[in-house]
């Protein structure tokens, strides 16, 4: 365990950041999962921008890698661009 005041504070801050990052990551994963379950094209295209925004924020904060964010957005956008069969 840390003995210096500053190190104890840093440990507290790191724990706070970790919890916050886990919350944001989990919330975004749930939003992606819910978006994938949407069947109607109109509803899908309405929800897509908000989910993409969430993904961008995670990448900007460094919670996920920028390439992972790009891959996620690409996969979600492909489904919106598919022609109706």
Secondary structure, 3 states (H helix, E strand, C coil): CCCCHHHHHHHHHHHHHHHHHHHHHHHHHHHHHHHHHCCCHHHHHHHHHHHHHHHHHHHHHCCCCHHHHHHHHHHHHHHHHCCCC
